Amino acid sequence: MNEMKGMKIEVFPDGRIKVERTVTINDEEYKIIGLGNTIGEANDNINDTIERLKNEYKKEGN
């Protein structure tokens, strides 16, 4: 099961955006940070990380 618990958004002086989300994947909690020029880009980076974590979990046979 995947669950999103919270999201923090921070804008750096140079305009880059940091998005931090806490998600639970298969009963393990992860704090994931994405950086980008837009919130959407930062979220895309987080979503890519979530997919990699899910795939790693599958590879381990769980």
N, CA, C and O atoms as a CHARMM CRD file, in Angstrom:
* protein
*
  248
    1    1 MET  N      0.84300  -1.18200   0.00000 PROA 1      0.00000
    2    1 MET  CA     0.00000   0.00000   0.00000 PROA 1      0.00000
    3    1 MET  C      0.88900   1.24600   0.00000 PROA 1      0.00000
    4    1 MET  O      1.91600   1.28900   0.67700 PROA 1      0.00000
    5    2 ASN  N      0.49100   2.22300  -0.74400 PROA 2      0.00000
    6    2 ASN  CA     1.22800   3.48000  -0.79800 PROA 2      0.00000
    7    2 ASN  C      0.37100   4.56500  -0.16800 PROA 2      0.00000
    8    2 ASN  O     -0.83100   4.65000  -0.41900 PROA 2      0.00000
    9    3 GLU  N      0.99700   5.38200   0.64400 PROA 3      0.00000
   10    3 GLU  CA     0.26300   6.44200   1.32500 PROA 3      0.00000
   11    3 GLU  C      1.14100   7.68200   1.39600 PROA 3      0.00000
   12    3 GLU  O      2.32700   7.58700   1.71200 PROA 3      0.00000
   13    4 MET  N      0.56800   8.83900   1.10400 PROA 4      0.00000
   14    4 MET  CA     1.30400  10.08900   1.20700 PROA 4      0.00000
   15    4 MET  C      0.84600  10.78800   2.48200 PROA 4      0.00000
   16    4 MET  O     -0.34700  11.02600   2.66900 PROA 4      0.00000
   17    5 LYS  N      1.79500  11.11600   3.35700 PROA 5      0.00000
   18    5 LYS  CA     1.44200  11.71200   4.63300 PROA 5      0.00000
   19    5 LYS  C      1.56800  13.22600   4.65300 PROA 5      0.00000
   20    5 LYS  O      0.79900  13.89500   5.34300 PROA 5      0.00000
   21    6 GLY  N      2.50400  13.77400   3.92500 PROA 6      0.00000
   22    6 GLY  CA     2.68200  15.20900   3.98100 PROA 6      0.00000
   23    6 GLY  C      3.60100  15.70100   2.88900 PROA 6      0.00000
   24    6 GLY  O      4.35900  14.93800   2.28900 PROA 6      0.00000
   25    7 MET  N      3.51600  17.00100   2.64400 PROA 7      0.00000
   26    7 MET  CA     4.34700  17.59300   1.60100 PROA 7      0.00000
   27    7 MET  C      4.82800  18.95600   2.08900 PROA 7      0.00000
   28    7 MET  O      4.05100  19.75700   2.60900 PROA 7      0.00000
   29    8 LYS  N      6.11400  19.20100   1.91100 PROA 8      0.00000
   30    8 LYS  CA     6.68400  20.50700   2.22000 PROA 8      0.00000
   31    8 LYS  C      7.28600  21.05800   0.93600 PROA 8      0.00000
   32    8 LYS  O      7.91900  20.33300   0.16900 PROA 8      0.00000
   33    9 ILE  N      7.08000  22.34200   0.71500 PROA 9      0.00000
   34    9 ILE  CA     7.62000  22.99700  -0.47600 PROA 9      0.00000
   35    9 ILE  C      8.50700  24.14800  -0.03300 PROA 9      0.00000
   36    9 ILE  O      8.12800  24.95300   0.81800 PROA 9      0.00000
   37   10 GLU  N      9.70100  24.21200  -0.62700 PROA 10     0.00000
   38   10 GLU  CA    10.64500  25.28400  -0.30900 PROA 10     0.00000
   39   10 GLU  C     11.17300  25.85900  -1.61600 PROA 10     0.00000
   40   10 GLU  O     11.50000  25.11500  -2.54000 PROA 10     0.00000
   41   11 VAL  N     11.25500  27.18300  -1.69300 PROA 11     0.00000
   42   11 VAL  CA    11.79800  27.84000  -2.88000 PROA 11     0.00000
   43   11 VAL  C     13.14900  28.44600  -2.51000 PROA 11     0.00000
   44   11 VAL  O     13.26300  29.20100  -1.54600 PROA 11     0.00000
   45   12 PHE  N     14.16500  28.10200  -3.29100 PROA 12     0.00000
   46   12 PHE  CA    15.50300  28.62400  -3.06000 PROA 12     0.00000
   47   12 PHE  C     15.65100  29.98100  -3.74000 PROA 12     0.00000
   48   12 PHE  O     14.90500  30.28900  -4.66900 PROA 12     0.00000
   49   13 PRO  N     16.60700  30.80000  -3.28800 PROA 13     0.00000
   50   13 PRO  CA    16.79700  32.13100  -3.88200 PROA 13     0.00000
   51   13 PRO  C     17.04100  32.11500  -5.39300 PROA 13     0.00000
   52   13 PRO  O     16.69500  33.06800  -6.09100 PROA 13     0.00000
   53   14 ASP  N     17.63500  31.03400  -5.89200 PROA 14     0.00000
   54   14 ASP  CA    17.89300  30.97900  -7.33300 PROA 14     0.00000
   55   14 ASP  C     16.67600  30.49400  -8.13000 PROA 14     0.00000
   56   14 ASP  O     16.75500  30.34000  -9.34900 PROA 14     0.00000
   57   15 GLY  N     15.55900  30.25600  -7.44800 PROA 15     0.00000
   58   15 GLY  CA    14.31900  29.88800  -8.12800 PROA 15     0.00000
   59   15 GLY  C     14.02200  28.40100  -8.16000 PROA 15     0.00000
   60   15 GLY  O     12.90900  28.00300  -8.50400 PROA 15     0.00000
   61   16 ARG  N     14.99600  27.57100  -7.80800 PROA 16     0.00000
   62   16 ARG  CA    14.72600  26.12700  -7.77800 PROA 16     0.00000
   63   16 ARG  C     13.74700  25.80700  -6.65600 PROA 16     0.00000
   64   16 ARG  O     13.65000  26.53200  -5.66600 PROA 16     0.00000
   65   17 ILE  N     13.03500  24.72100  -6.83200 PROA 17     0.00000
   66   17 ILE  CA    12.00900  24.33600  -5.87000 PROA 17     0.00000
   67   17 ILE  C     12.35400  22.96600  -5.29500 PROA 17     0.00000
   68   17 ILE  O     12.72600  22.04300  -6.01900 PROA 17     0.00000
   69   18 LYS  N     12.22100  22.86100  -3.98300 PROA 18     0.00000
   70   18 LYS  CA    12.42700  21.58900  -3.28800 PROA 18     0.00000
   71   18 LYS  C     11.07400  21.14100  -2.74700 PROA 18     0.00000
   72   18 LYS  O     10.39500  21.89200  -2.04700 PROA 18     0.00000
   73   19 VAL  N     10.69300  19.92100  -3.07500 PROA 19     0.00000
   74   19 VAL  CA     9.46800  19.33700  -2.55100 PROA 19     0.00000
   75   19 VAL  C      9.87000  18.12300  -1.73200 PROA 19     0.00000
   76   19 VAL  O     10.62000  17.26800  -2.20100 PROA 19     0.00000
   77   20 GLU  N      9.36800  18.05200  -0.50700 PROA 20     0.00000
   78   20 GLU  CA     9.66600  16.93500   0.37500 PROA 20     0.00000
   79   20 GLU  C      8.35300  16.23900   0.72200 PROA 20     0.00000
   80   20 GLU  O      7.40800  16.87200   1.19200 PROA 20     0.00000
   81   21 ARG  N      8.30600  14.93700   0.48700 PROA 21     0.00000
   82   21 ARG  CA     7.10400  14.16400   0.80800 PROA 21     0.00000
   83   21 ARG  C      7.48300  12.97000   1.65600 PROA 21     0.00000
   84   21 ARG  O      8.54400  12.37400   1.47300 PROA 21     0.00000
   85   22 THR  N      6.61100  12.62800   2.58300 PROA 22     0.00000
   86   22 THR  CA     6.76100  11.41600   3.36700 PROA 22     0.00000
   87   22 THR  C      5.73700  10.41800   2.84600 PROA 22     0.00000
   88   22 THR  O      4.53700  10.69200   2.82700 PROA 22     0.00000
   89   23 VAL  N      6.22600   9.26100   2.42500 PROA 23     0.00000
   90   23 VAL  CA     5.34100   8.23600   1.87800 PROA 23     0.00000
   91   23 VAL  C      5.60400   6.90500   2.58300 PROA 23     0.00000
   92   23 VAL  O      6.70300   6.64900   3.07600 PROA 23     0.00000
   93   24 THR  N      4.58500   6.08000   2.61800 PROA 24     0.00000
   94   24 THR  CA     4.71500   4.73100   3.15000 PROA 24     0.00000
   95   24 THR  C      4.55400   3.76700   1.99400 PROA 24     0.00000
   96   24 THR  O      3.54400   3.78100   1.28900 PROA 24     0.00000
   97   25 ILE  N      5.55500   2.93300   1.80800 PROA 25     0.00000
   98   25 ILE  CA     5.53200   1.92000   0.76100 PROA 25     0.00000
   99   25 ILE  C      5.76000   0.57100   1.43000 PROA 25     0.00000
  100   25 ILE  O      6.80900   0.32800   2.02600 PROA 25     0.00000
  101   26 ASN  N      4.76500  -0.29600   1.32300 PROA 26     0.00000
  102   26 ASN  CA     4.85400  -1.63600   1.91000 PROA 26     0.00000
  103   26 ASN  C      5.28800  -1.58400   3.37300 PROA 26     0.00000
  104   26 ASN  O      6.22700  -2.26900   3.78100 PROA 26     0.00000
  105   27 ASP  N      4.60600  -0.77900   4.13600 PROA 27     0.00000
  106   27 ASP  CA     4.79400  -0.64100   5.59000 PROA 27     0.00000
  107   27 ASP  C      6.12600  -0.01900   6.00100 PROA 27     0.00000
  108   27 ASP  O      6.48300  -0.06600   7.17800 PROA 27     0.00000
  109   28 GLU  N      6.86200   0.55700   5.06500 PROA 28     0.00000
  110   28 GLU  CA     8.08800   1.27300   5.41000 PROA 28     0.00000
  111   28 GLU  C      7.91200   2.73900   5.04100 PROA 28     0.00000
  112   28 GLU  O      7.41700   3.06400   3.96200 PROA 28     0.00000
  113   29 GLU  N      8.31900   3.61100   5.93900 PROA 29     0.00000
  114   29 GLU  CA     8.15600   5.04700   5.71600 PROA 29     0.00000
  115   29 GLU  C      9.43400   5.63100   5.11700 PROA 29     0.00000
  116   29 GLU  O     10.54000   5.34300   5.57300 PROA 29     0.00000
  117   30 TYR  N      9.25800   6.45400   4.09100 PROA 30     0.00000
  118   30 TYR  CA    10.37800   7.10300   3.42000 PROA 30     0.00000
  119   30 TYR  C     10.11500   8.59900   3.32900 PROA 30     0.00000
  120   30 TYR  O      8.99100   9.02200   3.05900 PROA 30     0.00000
  121   31 LYS  N     11.14500   9.39100   3.55200 PROA 31     0.00000
  122   31 LYS  CA    11.08400  10.82900   3.30000 PROA 31     0.00000
  123   31 LYS  C     11.84300  11.05300   2.00400 PROA 31     0.00000
  124   31 LYS  O     13.04400  10.79300   1.92300 PROA 31     0.00000
  125   32 ILE  N     11.13400  11.53700   0.98800 PROA 32     0.00000
  126   32 ILE  CA    11.71400  11.67600  -0.34500 PROA 32     0.00000
  127   32 ILE  C     11.74000  13.14500  -0.72400 PROA 32     0.00000
  128   32 ILE  O     10.75700  13.86200  -0.54100 PROA 32     0.00000
  129   33 ILE  N     12.86700  13.58300  -1.25100 PROA 33     0.00000
  130   33 ILE  CA    13.04800  14.97400  -1.65700 PROA 33     0.00000
  131   33 ILE  C     13.24300  15.03000  -3.16000 PROA 33     0.00000
  132   33 ILE  O     14.03400  14.27300  -3.72300 PROA 33     0.00000
  133   34 GLY  N     12.51800  15.93200  -3.80500 PROA 34     0.00000
  134   34 GLY  CA    12.67500  16.16500  -5.22900 PROA 34     0.00000
  135   34 GLY  C     13.02700  17.62100  -5.47900 PROA 34     0.00000
  136   34 GLY  O     12.47400  18.51800  -4.84300 PROA 34     0.00000
  137   35 LEU  N     13.94100  17.85300  -6.40100 PROA 35     0.00000
  138   35 LEU  CA    14.32800  19.20800  -6.77700 PROA 35     0.00000
  139   35 LEU  C     13.95600  19.44900  -8.22500 PROA 35     0.00000
  140   35 LEU  O     14.00700  18.53400  -9.04700 PROA 35     0.00000
  141   36 GLY  N     13.58300  20.67200  -8.53500 PROA 36     0.00000
  142   36 GLY  CA    13.26400  21.00700  -9.91200 PROA 36     0.00000
  143   36 GLY  C     13.06700  22.49100 -10.09100 PROA 36     0.00000
  144   36 GLY  O     13.11900  23.26300  -9.13400 PROA 36     0.00000
  145   37 ASN  N     12.83800  22.88100 -11.33500 PROA 37     0.00000
  146   37 ASN  CA    12.57100  24.28400 -11.63900 PROA 37     0.00000
  147   37 ASN  C     11.10900  24.63600 -11.42500 PROA 37     0.00000
  148   37 ASN  O     10.75400  25.81200 -11.34200 PROA 37     0.00000
  149   38 THR  N     10.25600  23.61400 -11.33400 PROA 38     0.00000
  150   38 THR  CA     8.83000  23.81500 -11.04500 PROA 38     0.00000
  151   38 THR  C      8.40400  22.76700 -10.01700 PROA 38     0.00000
  152   38 THR  O      9.10300  21.77800  -9.79700 PROA 38     0.00000
  153   39 ILE  N      7.25600  22.99700  -9.39700 PROA 39     0.00000
  154   39 ILE  CA     6.73400  22.00700  -8.44700 PROA 39     0.00000
  155   39 ILE  C      6.46600  20.69200  -9.18100 PROA 39     0.00000
  156   39 ILE  O      6.73800  19.61500  -8.65200 PROA 39     0.00000
  157   40 GLY  N      5.94000  20.78500 -10.38700 PROA 40     0.00000
  158   40 GLY  CA     5.65500  19.58400 -11.16400 PROA 40     0.00000
  159   40 GLY  C      6.89800  18.77200 -11.45200 PROA 40     0.00000
  160   40 GLY  O      6.87900  17.54500 -11.36000 PROA 40     0.00000
  161   41 GLU  N      7.97300  19.44700 -11.80000 PROA 41     0.00000
  162   41 GLU  CA     9.23900  18.75400 -12.07900 PROA 41     0.00000
  163   41 GLU  C      9.77400  18.07600 -10.81900 PROA 41     0.00000
  164   41 GLU  O     10.24600  16.94000 -10.87000 PROA 41     0.00000
  165   42 ALA  N      9.69800  18.77200  -9.70100 PROA 42     0.00000
  166   42 ALA  CA    10.15500  18.19400  -8.43900 PROA 42     0.00000
  167   42 ALA  C      9.29600  16.98700  -8.06000 PROA 42     0.00000
  168   42 ALA  O      9.81800  15.97200  -7.59900 PROA 42     0.00000
  169   43 ASN  N      7.98200  17.09500  -8.25300 PROA 43     0.00000
  170   43 ASN  CA     7.09000  15.97300  -7.96600 PROA 43     0.00000
  171   43 ASN  C      7.35300  14.80000  -8.89900 PROA 43     0.00000
  172   43 ASN  O      7.27900  13.64700  -8.47500 PROA 43     0.00000
  173   44 ASP  N      7.65900  15.07800 -10.16500 PROA 44     0.00000
  174   44 ASP  CA     7.99600  14.00500 -11.09900 PROA 44     0.00000
  175   44 ASP  C      9.22100  13.24100 -10.61300 PROA 44     0.00000
  176   44 ASP  O      9.27000  12.01400 -10.70300 PROA 44     0.00000
  177   45 ASN  N     10.20900  13.97000 -10.09600 PROA 45     0.00000
  178   45 ASN  CA    11.41100  13.32200  -9.56700 PROA 45     0.00000
  179   45 ASN  C     11.06400  12.43700  -8.36800 PROA 45     0.00000
  180   45 ASN  O     11.61100  11.34400  -8.22300 PROA 45     0.00000
  181   46 ILE  N     10.16600  12.90200  -7.51900 PROA 46     0.00000
  182   46 ILE  CA     9.73200  12.10000  -6.37100 PROA 46     0.00000
  183   46 ILE  C      8.98900  10.85700  -6.85200 PROA 46     0.00000
  184   46 ILE  O      9.22700   9.75500  -6.35600 PROA 46     0.00000
  185   47 ASN  N      8.09500  11.03300  -7.81300 PROA 47     0.00000
  186   47 ASN  CA     7.33900   9.87900  -8.32100 PROA 47     0.00000
  187   47 ASN  C      8.26600   8.83600  -8.93800 PROA 47     0.00000
  188   47 ASN  O      8.03400   7.63600  -8.78800 PROA 47     0.00000
  189   48 ASP  N      9.31200   9.28100  -9.62900 PROA 48     0.00000
  190   48 ASP  CA    10.29600   8.34700 -10.18600 PROA 48     0.00000
  191   48 ASP  C     10.98800   7.56300  -9.07200 PROA 48     0.00000
  192   48 ASP  O     11.21800   6.36000  -9.20100 PROA 48     0.00000
  193   49 THR  N     11.31300   8.24700  -7.98700 PROA 49     0.00000
  194   49 THR  CA    11.95400   7.59100  -6.85100 PROA 49     0.00000
  195   49 THR  C     11.01900   6.57000  -6.21500 PROA 49     0.00000
  196   49 THR  O     11.44700   5.47600  -5.84600 PROA 49     0.00000
  197   50 ILE  N      9.75000   6.92400  -6.08800 PROA 50     0.00000
  198   50 ILE  CA     8.76900   5.98800  -5.52600 PROA 50     0.00000
  199   50 ILE  C      8.67900   4.73700  -6.39100 PROA 50     0.00000
  200   50 ILE  O      8.62100   3.62800  -5.86000 PROA 50     0.00000
  201   51 GLU  N      8.66600   4.89400  -7.70000 PROA 51     0.00000
  202   51 GLU  CA     8.61000   3.74100  -8.60100 PROA 51     0.00000
  203   51 GLU  C      9.84800   2.86100  -8.44000 PROA 51     0.00000
  204   51 GLU  O      9.74300   1.63400  -8.44700 PROA 51     0.00000
  205   52 ARG  N     11.02600   3.48400  -8.29600 PROA 52     0.00000
  206   52 ARG  CA    12.25900   2.70500  -8.10000 PROA 52     0.00000
  207   52 ARG  C     12.19000   1.91700  -6.78900 PROA 52     0.00000
  208   52 ARG  O     12.60000   0.75700  -6.73900 PROA 52     0.00000
  209   53 LEU  N     11.66800   2.55000  -5.72200 PROA 53     0.00000
  210   53 LEU  CA    11.53500   1.85100  -4.44300 PROA 53     0.00000
  211   53 LEU  C     10.58100   0.66000  -4.56200 PROA 53     0.00000
  212   53 LEU  O     10.85500  -0.41400  -4.02500 PROA 53     0.00000
  213   54 LYS  N      9.47600   0.85000  -5.25600 PROA 54     0.00000
  214   54 LYS  CA     8.52200  -0.24600  -5.45300 PROA 54     0.00000
  215   54 LYS  C      9.17100  -1.39200  -6.22000 PROA 54     0.00000
  216   54 LYS  O      8.99400  -2.55800  -5.86800 PROA 54     0.00000
  217   55 ASN  N      9.92700  -1.05700  -7.27100 PROA 55     0.00000
  218   55 ASN  CA    10.59000  -2.08900  -8.06800 PROA 55     0.00000
  219   55 ASN  C     11.64600  -2.83500  -7.26100 PROA 55     0.00000
  220   55 ASN  O     11.79300  -4.04800  -7.40500 PROA 55     0.00000
  221   56 GLU  N     12.37500  -2.12600  -6.42100 PROA 56     0.00000
  222   56 GLU  CA    13.36200  -2.77800  -5.56000 PROA 56     0.00000
  223   56 GLU  C     12.67700  -3.73900  -4.60100 PROA 56     0.00000
  224   56 GLU  O     13.17700  -4.83400  -4.34100 PROA 56     0.00000
  225   57 TYR  N     11.54400  -3.32800  -4.08300 PROA 57     0.00000
  226   57 TYR  CA    10.79900  -4.18100  -3.16200 PROA 57     0.00000
  227   57 TYR  C     10.36400  -5.45900  -3.87100 PROA 57     0.00000
  228   57 TYR  O     10.43200  -6.54500  -3.29500 PROA 57     0.00000
  229   58 LYS  N      9.91600  -5.33100  -5.12400 PROA 58     0.00000
  230   58 LYS  CA     9.49700  -6.50300  -5.90700 PROA 58     0.00000
  231   58 LYS  C     10.68000  -7.42200  -6.19200 PROA 58     0.00000
  232   58 LYS  O     10.53900  -8.64400  -6.14800 PROA 58     0.00000
  233   59 LYS  N     11.85700  -6.83600  -6.48700 PROA 59     0.00000
  234   59 LYS  CA    13.04500  -7.63600  -6.78700 PROA 59     0.00000
  235   59 LYS  C     13.47000  -8.48100  -5.59400 PROA 59     0.00000
  236   59 LYS  O     14.00300  -9.57800  -5.75700 PROA 59     0.00000
  237   60 GLU  N     13.23000  -7.96200  -4.39400 PROA 60     0.00000
  238   60 GLU  CA    13.60800  -8.68600  -3.18700 PROA 60     0.00000
  239   60 GLU  C     12.65900  -9.84500  -2.89500 PROA 60     0.00000
  240   60 GLU  O     12.86700 -10.60100  -1.94600 PROA 60     0.00000
  241   61 GLY  N     11.62000  -9.98100  -3.71300 PROA 61     0.00000
  242   61 GLY  CA    10.71500 -11.10800  -3.56600 PROA 61     0.00000
  243   61 GLY  C      9.59200 -10.90000  -2.57600 PROA 61     0.00000
  244   61 GLY  O      8.98900 -11.86800  -2.11300 PROA 61     0.00000
  245   62 ASN  N      9.30000  -9.65600  -2.24400 PROA 62     0.00000
  246   62 ASN  CA     8.23200  -9.39200  -1.26500 PROA 62     0.00000
  247   62 ASN  C      6.97000  -9.01100  -1.96200 PROA 62     0.00000
  248   62 ASN  O      5.95900  -8.75100  -1.31100 PROA 62     0.00000
